[in-house]
Amino acid sequence: MAKAKSAFVCTECGAEYRKWQGQCTSCREWNTLSEVRLSAAPLAAGGGGGGATARGGYAGAVSREVVDLAHVDLGEVPRLSSTFEEFDRVLGGGLVPGSAVLLGGHPGAGKSTLLLQTACKLAQQRRVLYVTGEESLSQVAMRAHRLQLPTQGLKMLAETSIETILGVAERERPEILIIDSIQTTHLEDIASAPGGVAQVRESAAALTRFAKQSSTVLLLVGHVTKDGTLAGPKVLEHMIDASLLLEGGADSRFRTLRGQKNRFGAVNELGVFAMLEHGLKEVKNPSAIFLSRTEEQAPGSLVMVVWEGTRPILVEVQALLDDSALGNPRRVAVGLDQNRLAMLLAVLHRHGGLFTGDQDVFLNVVGGVKVLETSADLAVLLAVVSSLQARPLARELVVFGEVGLSGEIRPVPSGQERIVEAAKHGFRRAIVPRANAPKHAPEGMEVVAVDKLADALEAL
């Protein structure tokens, strides 16, 4: 019998080492290396042995024949609807047979609720197997009854052993296989507790290999760490086809589903859901939700247009400046990059002539939305100016644009579509980069094109 080999894997970045060491030289973290035993099992007929998947992930999907790229069939990839338009949007149009999707989120975000609603509806017309490792079957049945979901036809299995799960899946041949969650599963050949680096890595590899070989849609639930990243080895993100994150605080009834990786669609696509008494309900017009503003316009409040995936969304940004009692004023940004806020304040001082070095600056994006693009730069600065001078801005004003270090206003992608979206929601004035100004503005909309930050301040 071949001797079992082992490797040491960093739990933060997934880097591999032949022997243990105190610091990972890849990500510079200390005491993050854990031993992973690599099985010496022979390669299966479909390709990819037990331990080989530690590097390959889904070797079963590799073609054994060399083909010319020009002769590859470009037929449309079939997709299965998840019964949620917002879910399908984030996935890039629906579920792809043979794909592996990882759904992460904080406890209580609604991961199990979303997948149970999807599974119960899909089971009415397709073969679905729902494997639960965290709850008993009676607990899942109670939730389905509370949510008033159709339960006929949904196959359930309460199991954590990967060998047993794959055996049942071979017998049932489901079109959709749901594992809740990957941190509770384990392989018998690996001598470590469920949730460890070796177990999560090898369990996901075995499940993904089965999905590739059988054209089964694999949906995995994953836990997240305190900083919001998916728990387990980073290499898990390379094995799967799509990584989705369901976000939402306990004090908010809205949940946002964001695509962090997607081989079949746009990255950073955003889906919005509302948590109601009977489960998650999709919000088809997110802009109307994020624009629930008060009747009286307050200083520091401004609406901007951000581009999430394939559509524009209008969100409100709020700024509050106050005299600082500290030698080092605070810079707090919720929903935006805090380092970028510090940079924008420096640009405002240098090219706008407004000093904020003695002010505490607090910034918040209403609705819990996280803005990841630079089109919010100009709106952030104008909201800061409004709060600094205690002068409210017009309610019908909308702003977007990237601000450079020399004070120039740079264009952003899909500028005209953003203006059209703002006009649909009743906005009558827009301050935008000159390169994004349309030749013919929408009816009733005044578009102010600016080149420099000073021009934008003048336009206020």
N, C-alpha and C positions, 0 to 999 in steps of 0.2 A: 504494500500500500504506500502510495506517495505521501511524503511528509507534508503536513499542513503548514503553510507559510503564513506569516503575519506582517502587517505594516502598521505604521503609526500615522494617524490622520489628524489634522488640525480641525477642531470643531467649529472654528470661525470661518476659515477660508477654504478648507478641503484639501490643503496641500498634504502630500504624502512624503514620509521619510522611512528609511530602512531601520533606523534605531531611534530610541527615545531621546529627546533633548528638551531642555527647559523652555526655550523660546522658539516660536515658529519664525523662521527667517523670511517667510513670505508676507505675513501680515503684522509681524513684530509683537504678537500677543504672547503672554507668558502662561505656562501650565495649561495649554489647550490641546496637547497631543494625547490621543487615546489609541489604544491598540485595537486593530481590526484583524481578525483571523480570516485569511483567504482560503477558501475551500479548494482542494486539489481535484475536485470532481471532473470527469471527462466532459468534453463538449457534447451537448445534446444535439439531436438531429436538426433542430431549428437553429442551432448556433448559440454560443454563449453559455458557459458553464456557471456553476454556483459562484465561485470566486472571481471568475473573469468579469462578471458584471460590475465588480467594484471599479473597473476602469471603463468598460464599454457601455454599461447601462442597459441597452436593448439591442444586443448583438443579433437577436433573432430577426431584426428588421433589415439586416445587411444582405444585399443581393449577392448570390454566389456566381453570377455571370457578369462578364464585362460587356456593357452596351454603349453604343454611341449616344451622346447626349441629344443629338438631333433626332434620334429615333424614339426617345422617351415619350410615352403617351401623355398628352397635355389635357386629357379629359377633366371635366369639372369634378372636384372632390365632393362627394356626397356629404351632406350635413343633416344632422337631426336637430329639430327644434327642441329647446329645453322647456318650451311652453311659456317662457318669460322673454319678452322682447328685449328688455334691458340686459338680461343674462346673455342672450344671443348676440347682442351688440358688442359686449365686452369680449366674447369668445371669437368675434370676427364673422359672425353669421350663423353660428350654431355649433353643435357638437360634431367633431370629425371622428368617424370610426377608426379605431386603432390608435387614438391619441390618449395621452396621459395628462390630466389637468389637476393641478394642486391648488386647493382653496384654503387659504390661511385667514386668521383673524383672532382677535382677543376673545377670551371666554365671555359668552353672552352676546357676541356680535350678531349671531344668527346663522352661523355656518350650517349646523345640523337642521335648522328650520328651513333654510333655503333648499338644501338638498332633499329633505323629506318631502317638501311641497313638489319639487321637480320630479322626484321618483314616483310619488303617488299618481301624478297626472300622466307621466310617461308610461306607467305600468298598465294604463287602460288600453294601450295600443302596441306596446313593445315589451320585450322580455327584460326585466330589471331585477338585479340582485343587490340588496342593501345589506351590507355587513357592518354590524355595530360591535365595537370592542369596548366602548365606554359605558353603554347603557344596556339594560336588560330589554328583552323583547316587549315586556309589559310596559316599560317606561316609554318606549317608542310608540307603542299602540295608544297609550294615554295621550301623548302629544298629538298624534294624528287625529284622535277623536276630538281633542280640544280645538284643533285648527279646522275641524269639519272637512277633512280630506277624504277622498275615495280610497279605500284600503283594499278593494278587491284586485287581485292579480299581482300585487307586489310581493315578491319573494324576499323573506327576511332570514338572516343568519346571525346569531350571536357567537362570534368566534374570534380568537386572536392569533391562532396558529396559521402561518402562511401556507404550510403544506395542506392543511385541511381546507382552507379557503380556496386554494387552487384546485383541489380535488372536487369540491362542490361546483366550482365554476366550470370545470371540464364536463361535468355531468349536466348542469343546467344550461350551459351555453347562452349566457345573457348577452344582450346587446349593450347594456349599460351596467357597469359594475361600480358600486360606491363603497369606499372603505372609510369608516368613521371610527377612529382616526389612524393614521399611519404610525403615530407614536405608541400605539397600544399593541401593534402586531409584533410577531417574533418568529424567527426560524429556529428549528430544533438544533441545527448543526452549529449555531453560534452561541458560545458560552458567555452571554452578557444579558443584562436586564433589558426589557422592552423600553424603547425610547432612547437607548444609547446610540452612539455613532454607528457602530457596526450593524445593529439591528435595523435602524431606520434606513441605512444605506442599502443593505442587502435585501430587505423586505421590499423596498420600492423598486429595486432592480428586477426582482423576480416577478412582481406584479406588472411592471411595465413591459417586460419581455412577453408575458402571457397576452397582454393587450395588443401588442404589435403582431403576434403570430395569429391571433384569433379575430382581429379587427373589432375588438371590444372597446367601447368608450370607458376609460378608467377615470374615476373622480376620487381624488384623495383629499381628506381633510387633514390639515396640518396645524399645529400649535404655533404661537409666536412668542418671542422673548419679550422682556420688559421694554426694549427699545423699538418694538414693533416689527422686527425681522422674523422670518420663518425659522423656527427652531430646527436643530439637526445640522448635519454637514452641508456645506454650501454646494457640494457636488450634486446634491439632490436636485437643485435647480437646473442642472445641465441635463439630467436624465429625462425630465418631463418636457412636454410640448408647450404648456401654458401654465403660468403662475399668476393666480388671482388673489387679491387681498380684500377682505370685507372689513370695512372700518366703520366705527360709530361709537360714540360715547354712551355711557349709561344714562346720561341726562338728556339725550336726544333720541327722538323716535325715527330719525332718518339714518339710513345706512348707505354707504358708498362702496361700490364694487369696482376696483381698479385693476386693470391688466398690467402686470409688471413685466411679463414675458409672454409672447404669443407667436408661435411659428405659423399660425394660420390667420393672423389679423393684425390690426394696428396695436402698438404698445401704448400704454397710458390711456386707453379707452376707459370711459367712466360710465358706470350704471348707477342709478339712484333708486333706492327702495325706501318705503316707509314701513316701520314695524307697527302693525295694528293688532287688534284682538285676535284676528284669525290668521295671523302670520304676516309674512312680508308681501307688500303690494308695490308693484313697480310704479315709479313716478316718471311719466312720459314727457313732462315739461319741467325739467329741473329749474330753469331760470325763474319760473313763477314762484317756486318755493324759496329760492335764495334771495328773492327781491321783496320779501315781506317786510316793508319798511314802515316806520312810524309816520304819522301825518306831518309832524313838525320836523323839518330838516335841521339836523344838528351839525356843527362844525366838525370837520374831519371825516365825514361820510361821503363816499363816492362809489359809483358803479363802474365796473370794468368788464370787458369781454375777454374771456380766456377760451382757448381752444383745447378741448379734451378729446383726444382720439380723432374722431371724424365729425365732430359737431361743435358749434360755439355755445358757451354757457355764460349767462350774465350773473355775476356775483358782486356782492357789496364788500368793499374794504373799508375798515374804520381805523383811524389813527387818533391817538391821544398823546399830547405833549404836556408835560408838567415840569415846573422848576425842580431841579434835582438838589437834594440835600446831601448828596454824596460827592466825593472827589472824582469818582468815575461813574458818570451817568449810565443808567440802565438802557439796554436795547433789547426789547422783548418782541418777538414776532411769532404769532400763532397762525399756521397755515402758509407761511412764507419762509424763505431761507434767511436766517438771522444774519449771516455774513454778508449777504447781498444788501440787506437793509443798511448795514454800516457803510457799505460802499456808496449806496445811493445818497446817504446823508452827506458824505464827503463831496459828492458831485454837486449837491444842492448848495453847499457852502461856497465851493470854488466857482461855479458857473451860474448860480442863482442869487448869490449874495445874501443868503439867509443862514444864520449861525444857529446850530442846535446843540453845540457842545456843552451847554449848561442845562440841557433839558433831558428828562427821562422820556424815552420814546417807546410807546406801546402800539403794536399793530395787530389787527385781527381780521381774518377773513370770515365773514358771517356764514353760518351753516355748517361749519366743520370741514369745509373744502380745503384741500391742500393744493396750492397753485405751484406747479413745477416749472412753468415756462417764464420767459423774460418779458412777455407782453404786459405784465403787471407793473413794470418799472415806473412808467409815467403816472399811472393812477396812484401808486404808492406815494410818490413825491408830491402830487397835487393834494392828496389827502393830508399829508404832513403839513403842507403850507396852510391849508384851511384850518387845521387845528392850532397851528402856531399863531396865526393871526386872528383866531376866534371868529372867523367869517364863514358861514355855511355856503356850500355850493348849490347851484340850481338842481332841482330834483330831476329835470329832464336831460341832464348832462351825463354822457358816457365817454370813457377815456380808455385808450390802450396804446401801447408803444414801448419799445425797448430804449433805454437810456444808456449811451456810451460814456466812457470816462472823460471824454472831452466835451460833454454836454450835448452831443448831437442826439437826435431822435431817430432811431433806426426802424426800418419797416419790419413787420412780423408776417408770418405766413397767413394766408386766407383772410386778408384784411377786409375785402369787400363783403365776404360772407358774414363777418362780424358786424359790419355796419347794417346790413340787411336784417340781421337778427335783432339788433338794438331797435331798429325802426319798427319791427313787428310788436315790440313790447312798449311802444309809446314814447320812446326817447326822441327828442327833437334837436339835440345838438351833440356833436361828437368832436373831440379833439384827437386827431390821429396823425401818424407820420405822413409826410407829404407823399412818399412813394405808395402809400396805401389809400390815398384819396381817390375815389372813383370819378370818372369823367362826368357821370350823371348821378347825383345823389338821389336816394329814395325820396319819394314825395313827402314833403313836410319835414325833411331832415336837413339841418345845416351842418355841413362838414367843414371843420377848421383844420387845415393842413399846416403842420409845423415842422421846422427843420432843427431848431435848437430848443434847449430847455427854457431859455429866456423868452422865446416866442410863445411857448405854452403858458408861462406865467403871465405874459401879456394878454393872452387870449382869455384868461379868467376874468 
